[in-house]
Amino acid sequence: MEKGKYGIRLCFYTVSAFILAYLGYSTVLFLLAGVVLLAEKNEWATRQIIQAICLCVARNLVSAVLGVFDFLYEIPIISHIWGVADGLVEALVSIFVLVFCIVGVLKNLKGNDADIIGARKFADWAYGIVKAQPQQ
């Protein structure tokens, strides 16, 4: 496995990023992204961390959208139904993030791209990587 400028394996950064994304530590995740982006300057590691950030942001975005509807807890008849629906959606999103974080960790430990659906395209776009269109 390739080592960075400071003698730390690059997969350590990326695996740490996916663990932080699952735990929801977005501030520490952005600090880690800053270290890799500014100090290590490694394209592969940065793209993996961007994918981890996408997972963390997606989870936080769903939580924020559900938080907008917290006023439904004040309505007696709807509060129970909303509580069940809110808990179900949060659980499904947590499982979704957990599965993709595990996939990302396992692929990164092998030195491969995490290839998270949607997040990889965003990471490639952020780095200016354009896939060649098949010619007809």
Order of alpha helices (4+ residues) and beta strands (2+ residues): alpha-alpha-alpha-alpha-alpha
